[in-house]
Amino acid sequence: MTKIMNMSENEIVDSIQSGKLHVCVIGVGRIGLPTAISFANSGITTIGVDINSELVNSINSGDFPLKDEPGYDVLFDKVIKEGKLRATTKIEEALIHCDVVLLSLPTPMNESHIPDYSTLKSVGNQLHDFLVPGSIVIVESTVEPGFIENELISTIEGNDGKLKAGKSFGIGVVPETANPGQILNDFERLPRLVGATNDKSADIITKIYKHVFTVDLIPMPDCKTANAVKLTTNVFRDLNIAFVNELSLIFERIGIDVMKVLEAAKTKYNFQVHYPGAGVGGPCLPINSYQFINLAKNTGFETLKIVDIERKINESMPQHTIDLLVEAFKEAGKSITNSTVTILGISYKPDIKDIQLSPAEQVINNLKNLNAKIRIYDPYFKNTEVFGLKTEDDYISAITDSDAIILITSHKEFHDLEPTFLRSKLSSGIVIDSRCTIDQHAAKKAGLIYRGIGRGHD
Ligand SMILES: NC(=O)c1ccc[n+]([C@@H]2O[C@H](COP(=O)([O-])OP(=O)(O)OC[C@H]3O[C@@H](n4cnc5c(N)ncnc54)[C@H](O)[C@@H]3O)[C@@H](O)[C@H]2O)c1
């Protein structure tokens, strides 16, 4: 059967619109599964490939694994019932039937903060072995500019002359920009970038994505520019968070409430508000900053100075959170040793079940070093084990007779914490609010010892 890169213009349009096109999404995790569902929902026969056999079984048995992604549960049921989506652990079986191969694979970093592209490279080797000539490969994973051109293409091509980018297979990127917890919403409103190694690949990718999504597609001159845009938007956020975090440290000392500053500052049309916190986690922002730093180093720069400093500031925030706790215990005239401290929220961001690189881990480790007894309550991680500790399954029992709470993640459940109720439950009445969630005046009025990041007080 003729594969998409060898089709005429009319055949391409027909194969997309008639649903004859077969798409394979390799890596059906947080981003890949919603993507695969969207493709299947547009009428395209889609197969997900993943090394996680439990995940594959759950998809094939109709059990939607991403409970914290509103809207996709319904679409998932629909495409599974229609037989438009299935999953497998066998990449070779999937590739035989597909014209289009999407890569939504993890791009983490190692402990020395060096970006780790080993999964993409190992799948690149498998593509060399099993990709059918005439197919197109689209990388949605976040990679640093140049990775596709300098590393992935040669990995897929190999040395035996079997595959040649631009001739026997197409390759391009559509970097993923959605936010966990609101992926459906983002897929329906955020423009997507399209970069490719030649015009034909760019044209095919654009036709396919136009069929699946309704958002604007922004043509990029090449893959590396598209990847640079993706990193720039995320590192912009990491930088701005570092800026408000650093300001917060100063405001705390001179009696200024950072929330009063930000609420007023955001009335200026060209100010984009970012909020302080106990740190920046997740699979994107911290890693993306290090991807840029890595790119700078590989380009002959010592580092990317501003990003380097930004990372140091954001990575110091878990310890600063502990410093506030130590200060509060001092005010209470009590010792942290053997005290009980309850952590509220461990996800790296509100209202999702994800603890990847969450600052909660560092806060908890630093607390362990102070020999405090730690309780954890997070509505997304009830009655399980996280960071070596058993989590609580009930908010009230998690705070009852605890000396202190540290609010790390501003999940909806924590938006209306009632100061007088907290005072009645906490034996030492200490509240550390890393997300500016609690009204500090009400907290003090209720007799709590309150400390918040950036919440200077008189
Ligand atoms: N999660 C986000 O917020 C987000 C947002 C935008 C972009 N991204 C980027 O998207 C990419 C994917 O991230 P994610 O959050 O979906 O990751 P994820 O860990 O949730 O999903 C990745 C999936 O790939 C599978 N996998 C790993 N190795 C494999 C292999 N060799 N073959 C087949 N499957 C394999 C894993 O089992 C997992 O299911 C990353 O580059 C990330 O930076 C993520």
The ligand as a Gaussian input file, in Angstrom:
#p B3LYP/6-31G(d) Opt

LIG

0 1
 N        3.229000      16.640000      30.917000
 C        3.290000      17.889000      30.488000
 O        2.880000      18.838000      31.138000
 C        3.865000      18.208000      29.131000
 C        3.443000      19.370000      28.475000
 C        4.003000      19.667000      27.250000
 C        4.994000      18.845000      26.728000
 N        5.380000      17.746000      27.397000
 C        6.425000      16.906000      26.795000
 O        5.773000      15.786000      26.203000
 C        6.642000      14.649000      26.290000
 C        5.892000      13.520000      26.958000
 O        5.619000      13.921000      28.286000
 P        4.483000      13.232000      29.175000
 O        4.257000      14.153000      30.314000
 O        3.341000      12.807000      28.348000
 O        5.286000      11.963000      29.692000
 P        4.665000      10.672000      30.366000
 O        5.767000      10.094000      31.185000
 O        3.360000      10.963000      31.007000
 O        4.380000       9.705000      29.132000
 C        5.393000       9.118000      28.380000
 C        4.975000       7.697000      28.030000
 O        6.002000       7.126000      27.237000
 C        6.124000       5.755000      27.602000
 N        7.433000       5.262000      27.199000
 C        8.638000       5.427000      27.806000
 N        9.601000       4.814000      27.106000
 C        9.000000       4.251000      26.024000
 C        9.471000       3.490000      24.923000
 N       10.761000       3.178000      24.805000
 N        8.574000       3.063000      24.012000
 C        7.245000       3.361000      24.144000
 N        6.748000       4.078000      25.157000
 C        7.612000       4.532000      26.082000
 C        5.921000       5.756000      29.095000
 O        5.586000       4.473000      29.568000
 C        4.802000       6.797000      29.245000
 O        3.530000       6.193000      29.220000
 C        7.894000      15.116000      27.027000
 O        8.874000      15.519000      26.114000
 C        7.415000      16.325000      27.790000
 O        8.440000      17.258000      28.056000
 C        4.823000      17.385000      28.567000

